[in-house]
Amino acid sequence: MSIPHGQRIVEAGDDLRSARAAMILLHGRGATAEDIMTIASEVQRPGWAYLAPQAAGNAWYPNPFTAPLESNEPYLSAALDIVTQTVERVEAKLPTQRLVLLGFSQGACLALEWAVRNARRYGAVVGLSGGLIGPDGTPRDYPGSFAGTPVFLGCSDIDPFIPMPRVVDAGEVIRNMGAEVAVRFYPGMGHMVGIEELETIRRLMEAI
């Protein structure tokens, strides 16, 4: 794998300078920023800016999200830095209460891990088929509070990459940090984004 990430950010929707809300989308392993932008096109609303950074080599880190943290370095730290830079770019124009951070699969794991390390009030955080990064039993004593941020975690009950208990655990950690958490499992769905999940994202956007 090559570093650094984020040579490129794909943008859609309104220009960030004039937008009234923004969504950052993080793609999965083996995918591209353009791939995750298909979600943006499904939930597009006027006045929103959409930003999707591209991972170097189409992966944010080399090993499974359940592997020891050090085995995914320095790629994981580089990926977290890209999220920080992208959030800061949005924050220069909009308050974080008008930002939705969304990821799918490896991108969902990255989004959730970044969010717990940078907890505050966001418009929403959405993890589609993901959990917090690190092996079972990783200490989760993060500082900060989500201050009522709506957080949605959606996943198949038979996802081949994301064990159900890891989604539940992520929800509990995030709830304990002051977020309003909804966890939903979709029977037999497979590793994908479902219609009901898109509908939930639209509702979260409407609330902003």
C-alpha positions in Angstrom: 0.0 0.0 0.0 1.1 3.5 -0.7 0.8 6.6 1.5 -0.5 9.2 1.7 -4.2 8.9 1.2 -6.5 11.5 -0.2 -4.7 12.6 -3.3 -8.1 13.5 -4.5 -11.5 14.5 -3.2 -14.6 14.0 -5.4 -17.2 16.7 -4.9 -20.9 16.8 -5.9 -24.0 18.8 -5.1 -23.7 22.5 -4.2 -20.4 24.3 -3.8 -19.2 24.1 -0.2 -18.9 27.9 -0.1 -22.7 28.4 -0.6 -24.0 25.1 0.8 -26.2 25.0 3.9 -25.1 21.5 4.9 -22.5 18.9 3.9 -21.9 15.2 3.8 -18.5 13.5 3.9 -18.6 10.0 2.4 -15.9 7.3 3.0 -15.7 4.4 0.5 -15.1 0.7 1.3 -12.1 -1.4 0.5 -11.4 -1.9 -3.1 -13.9 0.8 -4.1 -13.5 4.4 -5.1 -14.8 7.9 -4.1 -17.0 7.7 -7.2 -18.5 4.4 -6.0 -19.6 5.9 -2.6 -20.9 9.0 -4.4 -23.7 6.8 -5.7 -25.2 7.0 -2.2 -25.0 10.8 -2.4 -26.9 10.7 -5.7 -29.6 8.6 -4.0 -30.1 11.0 -1.1 -29.3 14.2 -2.9 -31.0 17.4 -1.6 -30.7 21.0 -2.7 -28.3 23.1 -0.6 -26.0 20.1 0.2 -22.4 19.7 -0.6 -21.0 16.1 -0.9 -17.3 15.3 -0.5 -15.7 11.9 -0.9 -11.9 11.5 -0.4 -10.1 8.7 -2.3 -7.9 6.2 -0.4 -4.5 5.4 -1.9 -4.7 2.0 -3.6 -8.5 2.0 -2.9 -8.0 0.9 0.7 -7.8 2.9 3.9 -5.7 0.3 5.7 -4.4 -3.2 4.7 -5.8 -5.6 7.3 -9.3 -6.4 8.7 -10.8 -3.8 11.0 -10.6 -6.5 13.8 -6.8 -6.9 13.5 -4.4 -5.4 16.1 -4.3 -1.6 15.6 -0.6 -1.5 15.1 -0.9 -4.0 12.1 -2.8 -1.3 10.2 -0.3 1.5 10.8 0.8 3.8 9.5 -2.1 3.6 7.0 -4.8 4.0 9.7 -3.3 7.2 11.1 -2.9 8.6 7.6 -6.6 7.7 6.8 -7.8 9.4 10.1 -5.7 12.4 9.1 -7.5 12.6 5.8 -10.9 12.6 7.6 -9.7 15.3 9.9 -8.5 17.5 7.0 -11.8 17.0 5.1 -13.9 17.8 8.2 -11.8 20.9 8.8 -12.4 22.0 5.2 -16.2 21.7 5.8 -15.9 23.4 9.3 -14.3 26.4 7.7 -17.7 27.1 6.0 -20.3 25.3 8.2 -20.9 24.3 11.8 -20.4 20.6 12.5 -24.1 20.4 13.5 -24.7 20.7 9.7 -22.3 17.9 8.8 -23.1 14.3 8.2 -20.2 11.8 8.3 -21.0 8.6 6.4 -19.1 5.5 5.5 -19.7 2.1 4.0 -17.8 -1.1 5.0 -14.1 -0.2 5.6 -15.2 3.4 5.2 -17.8 2.9 7.9 -15.2 1.6 10.3 -13.0 4.6 9.6 -15.9 7.0 10.0 -16.9 5.5 13.3 -13.4 5.3 14.6 -12.7 8.9 13.6 -16.0 10.1 15.2 -15.3 8.5 18.6 -11.8 10.0 18.7 -13.3 13.4 17.8 -16.7 13.3 19.6 -18.8 16.5 19.5 -22.2 17.5 18.1 -22.5 16.5 14.5 -25.6 16.6 12.2 -25.4 12.8 12.1 -22.9 9.9 11.9 -23.8 7.0 9.6 -22.0 3.6 9.7 -23.2 1.2 7.0 -21.8 -2.2 7.6 -19.0 -1.2 10.0 -17.7 -1.2 13.6 -15.0 0.4 15.7 -11.4 -0.5 14.6 -9.3 -2.9 16.7 -9.6 -6.4 18.1 -12.2 -7.6 20.5 -11.5 -6.1 23.9 -9.8 -2.9 22.7 -10.2 -0.2 25.4 -12.9 2.3 24.3 -12.4 5.0 26.9 -12.5 8.0 24.5 -12.8 11.6 25.8 -15.6 13.9 24.6 -19.3 13.7 24.1 -21.5 13.5 21.1 -24.0 15.8 22.8 -27.1 14.2 21.3 -25.7 13.5 17.8 -28.0 11.1 15.8 -26.0 8.0 14.9 -27.3 5.3 12.6 -25.6 1.9 12.3 -27.1 -0.4 9.7 -25.8 -3.9 8.7 -26.9 -7.3 7.4 -27.4 -10.0 10.0 -25.2 -12.3 7.8 -22.5 -9.8 6.6 -19.4 -11.9 5.8 -17.0 -9.1 6.9 -18.8 -7.4 9.8 -19.8 -9.6 12.8 -23.1 -8.5 14.4 -21.6 -8.2 17.9 -19.1 -5.6 16.7 -21.9 -3.4 15.3 -23.8 -3.8 18.7 -20.6 -3.0 20.6 -20.0 0.1 18.5 -23.5 1.3 19.2 -23.1 0.8 23.0 -19.8 2.7 23.0 -21.2 5.6 21.0 -24.4 5.7 23.1 -22.4 5.9 26.3 -20.7 8.9 24.7 -24.0 10.8 24.6 -25.2 10.0 21.0 -28.8 9.1 20.0 -28.0 5.7 18.5 -30.2 3.5 16.2 -28.8 0.0 15.3 -30.6 -1.9 12.6 -29.9 -5.4 11.2 -31.5 -6.4 7.9 -32.1 -10.2 7.5 -30.2 -11.8 4.7 -29.2 -8.6 3.0 -25.6 -9.3 2.2 -22.7 -6.8 2.1 -24.5 -3.8 0.6 -26.5 -0.7 1.2 -30.3 -1.3 1.3 -33.3 0.8 0.4 -34.4 1.2 4.0 -30.9 2.5 5.0 -31.1 5.1 2.3 -34.5 6.2 3.6 -33.1 6.5 7.1 -30.2 8.7 5.8 -32.8 10.9 4.0 -34.7 11.4 7.3 -31.5 12.3 9.1 -30.7 14.9 6.4 -34.3 16.3 6.7 -33.8 16.9 10.4 -30.8 19.0 9.7 
